[in-house]
Amino acid sequence: MAWLLLFLAGLLEIVWAFFMKLSQGFTLPAPSAVTVVTMIVSFALLSVSMRTLPLGTAYTVWTGIGAVGAFAVGIVVLGEPVTALRLLAAALIVGGIVLMRLSGGS
């Protein structure tokens, strides 16, 4: 259950990062509200998952999901550039997430 909650927390991190971008520095009310609400829920789910999972594992996986997800949303939705180095960096992050999961962290 902790891994599922952590995965959901990571997905919500992607959502709040995207809406933070749309909020234009918290100057637009609706995207700002979505940012704050999804941020709070993401942190809450991360916190609950940390009851069982080690701190380093949970935090690394959470930030990794958010980083790679935000990277993908940036490319697909916002038209950000795709370069070999950016793709390699994302692949390394995914590799790190997989290794953390396989490392035996609860």
C-alpha positions as CSV (number, residue, x, y, z in Angstrom):
1,M,0.0,0.0,0.0
2,A,2.9,2.4,0.8
3,W,4.2,2.0,-2.7
4,L,0.8,2.8,-4.3
5,L,0.5,5.9,-2.1
6,L,4.0,7.0,-3.0
7,F,3.2,6.5,-6.7
8,L,0.0,8.6,-6.4
9,A,2.0,11.3,-4.5
10,G,4.5,11.4,-7.4
11,L,1.7,11.7,-9.9
12,L,0.3,14.6,-7.9
13,E,3.7,16.2,-7.9
14,I,3.6,16.3,-11.7
15,V,0.2,17.9,-11.5
16,W,1.2,20.6,-9.1
17,A,4.4,21.4,-11.0
18,F,2.4,21.8,-14.3
19,F,-0.2,24.0,-12.6
20,M,2.5,26.0,-10.9
21,K,3.8,26.8,-14.4
22,L,0.3,27.7,-15.6
23,S,-0.2,30.0,-12.5
24,Q,2.3,32.4,-13.9
25,G,4.0,33.0,-10.6
26,F,0.8,32.5,-8.6
27,T,-0.8,35.4,-10.3
28,L,-3.8,33.4,-11.7
29,P,-6.2,32.2,-9.1
30,A,-7.5,28.9,-10.5
31,P,-4.1,27.3,-11.4
32,S,-2.7,28.6,-8.2
33,A,-5.5,26.9,-6.2
34,V,-4.9,23.6,-8.1
35,T,-1.2,23.9,-7.3
36,V,-1.7,24.4,-3.6
37,V,-4.4,21.7,-3.2
38,T,-2.4,19.0,-5.2
39,M,0.8,20.0,-3.4
40,I,-0.9,19.4,0.0
41,V,-2.3,16.1,-1.0
42,S,1.0,15.0,-2.6
43,F,2.9,15.9,0.6
44,A,0.2,14.1,2.7
45,L,0.5,10.9,0.6
46,L,4.3,11.1,0.8
47,S,4.1,11.4,4.5
48,V,1.8,8.4,4.9
49,S,4.0,6.3,2.7
50,M,7.0,7.2,4.9
51,R,5.4,5.4,7.8
52,T,6.6,2.2,6.2
53,L,9.2,3.1,3.6
54,P,12.7,4.5,4.4
55,L,13.1,8.2,4.1
56,G,15.7,8.1,1.4
57,T,13.8,5.6,-0.7
58,A,10.5,7.4,-0.5
59,Y,11.8,10.9,-1.1
60,T,14.0,9.8,-4.0
61,V,11.2,7.9,-5.7
62,W,8.7,10.8,-5.1
63,T,11.0,13.4,-6.6
64,G,12.1,11.1,-9.4
65,I,8.5,10.5,-10.5
66,G,7.8,14.2,-10.3
67,A,11.0,15.2,-12.2
68,V,10.6,12.7,-15.0
69,G,6.8,13.3,-15.2
70,A,7.2,17.1,-15.3
71,F,9.9,16.6,-18.0
72,A,7.5,14.5,-20.1
73,V,4.6,17.0,-19.6
74,G,7.0,19.8,-20.6
75,I,7.8,18.1,-23.8
76,V,4.3,16.7,-24.7
77,V,2.1,19.6,-23.5
78,L,4.3,22.6,-23.4
79,G,6.5,21.9,-26.5
80,E,9.8,22.0,-24.6
81,P,12.9,20.8,-26.5
82,V,13.9,17.2,-26.7
83,T,17.6,16.6,-26.8
84,A,19.7,13.5,-26.4
85,L,21.2,14.8,-23.2
86,R,17.8,15.6,-21.7
87,L,16.6,12.2,-22.6
88,L,19.7,10.6,-21.1
89,A,19.2,12.5,-17.9
90,A,15.6,11.4,-17.7
91,A,16.6,7.8,-18.3
92,L,19.2,8.0,-15.5
93,I,16.5,9.3,-13.1
94,V,14.2,6.4,-14.1
95,G,17.1,4.0,-13.6
96,G,17.7,5.4,-10.1
97,I,14.0,5.0,-9.2
98,V,14.1,1.4,-10.4
99,L,17.2,0.7,-8.4
100,M,15.7,2.3,-5.3
101,R,12.6,0.1,-5.6
102,L,14.8,-3.0,-6.1
103,S,17.1,-2.2,-3.3
104,G,14.7,-3.8,-0.8
105,G,13.2,-0.6,0.7
106,S,10.1,-2.2,2.3
